[in-house]
Amino acid sequence: MSKRPTPKKRREKSRGRTQQSIYEAKQIKRLIGKQKSPFAVIAEPKNKANKALKGVTRIKA
């Protein structure tokens, strides 16, 4: 007489919620990493003063 197979753990039909939470955790980790990067800071335009002067068309006294 052969041995009975070992009982396997029952897996739920849908693992959607677990997969979603894992995906969200990865995305949050990725975005936080991007924020902490030294390249994340928005660079200030180099010729800011010149452009401001060009925008002035009239000087009021």
Secondary structure, 3 states (H helix, E strand, C coil): CCCCCCCCCCCCCCCHHHHHHHHHHHHHHHHHHHHHCCCCCCCCCCCHHHHHHHHCCCCCC
